[in-house]
Amino acid sequence: MFCYTMLTDIGCALRELDMWTEISKEHPVFIKNVAKLSNIDLPKELIEKLDMINRHFESLHQAVKELMRQQQYGGMGWITYPPMMQVRNLVETFLQYDMNFINVLKQVQNYGKENKVWQTLIEHIMQEQEYMYRLFVTLKNQMNVMR
């Protein structure tokens, strides 16, 4: 899964956004639940950051779903300018949210250091979020070339 991703049409980028925003909005909830079950006391400030990340990705996920609904009636075909710019904006938003989440994950890693399962989980989520970041940078760069 670390190969170069080729953008074939707007639908391709929207499907990636749909899947990865869904996963990204679930990660903070999963982290909070596992922390609670593992008796890892995350500070209120960190819980609030995780809640904010969840809300941001949920909102972005809904925007992606709405654009997908709009496009299904008009066809997406090859990349055309107006929808491509909408998708590009969604990708840029995803990149901002994802970088913020990666930074919060680094803070989360400072808790439960003695719990190897917890640390492995957080490392796994961080690797997924970093993978997503690389993927969307690749897609964004291709959209920039196709303008």
C-alpha positions in Angstrom: 0.0 0.0 0.0 2.9 2.3 -0.3 2.9 2.5 -4.1 2.2 5.6 -6.1 -1.6 6.2 -6.4 -2.8 7.3 -9.9 -5.7 9.7 -9.9 -8.0 8.6 -12.8 -11.0 10.8 -12.1 -12.9 12.8 -9.5 -14.7 9.7 -8.3 -11.4 8.1 -7.4 -10.4 10.9 -5.1 -13.9 11.1 -3.6 -13.9 7.4 -2.8 -10.5 7.8 -1.1 -11.8 10.8 0.9 -15.0 8.9 1.8 -13.1 5.9 3.2 -10.3 7.8 5.0 -12.5 10.4 6.5 -14.7 7.6 7.9 -11.7 5.9 9.4 -10.2 9.2 10.7 -13.4 10.2 12.5 -13.5 6.8 14.2 -9.9 6.8 15.5 -10.4 9.5 18.2 -13.5 7.7 19.6 -11.6 4.4 19.6 -8.6 6.0 21.4 -10.8 7.4 24.1 -12.7 4.1 24.6 -9.5 2.1 24.8 -7.9 4.6 27.2 -10.9 4.4 29.5 -10.9 0.5 29.4 -7.2 0.4 30.0 -7.3 2.9 32.9 -5.2 5.4 31.0 -6.1 8.8 32.3 -6.0 11.2 29.4 -6.2 14.9 30.5 -9.4 16.8 29.7 -7.6 19.0 27.3 -6.5 16.0 25.2 -10.0 14.5 25.3 -11.3 17.8 24.0 -8.8 17.8 21.2 -9.8 14.2 20.2 -13.5 15.3 20.3 -12.6 18.2 18.0 -10.8 16.0 15.6 -13.8 13.6 15.5 -16.1 16.5 14.8 -13.8 17.9 12.0 -13.5 14.6 10.2 -17.3 13.9 10.7 -18.1 17.3 9.1 -15.6 16.6 6.3 -17.0 13.2 5.7 -20.5 14.7 5.3 -19.2 17.2 2.8 -17.6 14.4 0.8 -20.9 12.4 0.9 -22.8 15.4 -0.3 -20.4 16.1 -3.2 -20.6 12.4 -4.1 -24.4 12.6 -4.2 -24.3 15.7 -6.4 -21.8 14.2 -8.8 -23.7 10.9 -9.2 -26.4 12.7 -11.2 -24.1 14.8 -13.4 -21.4 12.2 -14.0 -17.8 12.7 -13.0 -16.1 11.4 -16.1 -12.6 12.7 -16.5 -11.5 15.5 -14.3 -13.4 18.8 -15.0 -12.5 22.1 -13.4 -15.4 22.9 -11.0 -15.7 19.5 -9.3 -11.9 19.1 -9.3 -11.5 22.3 -7.4 -14.2 21.2 -4.9 -12.4 17.9 -4.4 -9.0 19.7 -4.2 -10.4 21.9 -1.4 -11.7 18.8 0.5 -8.3 17.2 0.1 -6.5 20.3 1.4 -8.9 20.3 4.4 -8.2 16.7 5.0 -4.4 17.4 5.0 -4.9 20.1 7.6 -7.0 18.0 9.9 -4.7 15.0 9.4 -1.6 16.9 10.4 -3.4 18.2 13.4 -4.4 14.7 14.4 -0.9 13.4 13.9 0.4 16.1 16.3 -2.3 15.2 18.9 -1.3 11.5 18.5 2.2 12.4 19.5 0.8 13.9 22.7 -1.4 10.8 23.3 1.8 8.7 23.1 3.0 10.3 26.3 0.4 8.5 28.3 0.2 4.9 29.2 3.9 4.3 28.3 4.0 1.2 30.5 1.1 -0.3 28.5 2.6 -2.0 25.4 -0.7 -2.8 23.8 -1.8 0.9 24.1 1.5 2.1 22.7 1.2 -0.3 19.8 -2.3 0.8 19.1 -1.4 4.5 19.1 1.6 3.8 16.8 -0.6 1.8 14.4 -3.1 4.7 14.2 -0.3 7.2 13.7 1.1 5.1 10.9 -2.3 5.0 9.2 -2.8 8.7 9.5 0.7 9.3 8.1 -0.1 6.9 5.2 -3.3 8.9 4.6 -1.3 12.1 4.6 1.1 10.8 1.9 -1.8 9.5 -0.2 -3.6 12.8 -0.2 -0.4 14.8 -0.9 0.0 12.5 -4.0 -3.6 13.1 -5.1 -3.4 16.8 -4.5 -0.2 17.1 -6.5 -1.8 15.3 -9.4 -4.8 17.6 -9.3 -2.4 20.6 -9.4 -0.8 19.3 -12.6 -4.2 18.7 -14.2 -5.5 22.3 -13.7 
